[in-house]
Amino acid sequence: MVTRDESIAVFEEEGTVSECRHHWVIEPANGPVSRGECMNCHSVREFYNSIREPERED
């Protein structure tokens, strides 16, 4: 039986060219970054939990 933690978000990465259309499962926020793993190819990436200062717009 497979259960799903409702606090985990699933995202599809857009704008990249690769063999895998990533569908990221991202851990709940706990610090400045959260670990994400692709459901398809199991690639691992870190996602920022807030907007970094240079990315903010006035």
C-alpha positions in Angstrom: 0.0 0.0 0.0 1.3 3.4 -0.9 0.5 6.4 1.3 1.1 10.1 0.4 2.2 12.7 2.9 0.0 15.7 2.2 2.8 18.1 3.2 4.9 17.0 0.3 4.6 19.2 -2.9 5.0 17.7 -6.4 6.3 20.1 -9.1 7.1 19.6 -12.8 10.2 21.5 -13.8 9.7 23.7 -16.9 12.0 25.4 -19.3 14.7 22.7 -19.4 15.8 20.3 -22.1 16.6 16.8 -20.9 15.6 13.3 -21.4 13.4 13.3 -18.3 10.4 15.5 -17.7 11.1 16.0 -14.0 8.3 15.6 -11.5 9.9 16.8 -8.3 8.8 15.6 -4.9 10.0 18.2 -2.4 10.4 17.7 1.3 8.5 20.1 3.6 10.4 23.3 4.4 12.8 22.9 7.3 15.6 25.5 6.9 16.7 27.5 3.9 16.6 24.7 1.4 14.6 21.5 0.9 15.7 18.3 -0.9 13.7 17.3 -3.9 13.9 14.0 -5.9 12.5 13.4 -9.3 9.8 10.6 -9.3 10.9 9.5 -12.7 14.7 9.5 -12.9 15.5 9.9 -9.1 17.7 13.0 -9.8 18.2 15.0 -6.6 18.2 18.8 -6.3 17.9 21.4 -3.6 15.1 24.0 -3.7 15.2 27.3 -1.9 12.3 27.8 0.6 12.2 31.6 0.1 13.1 34.1 -2.5 16.8 35.1 -2.4 17.5 38.8 -2.2 18.8 39.3 -5.8 15.6 37.7 -7.1 13.2 40.0 -5.3 11.5 42.8 -7.2 10.5 46.1 -5.7 
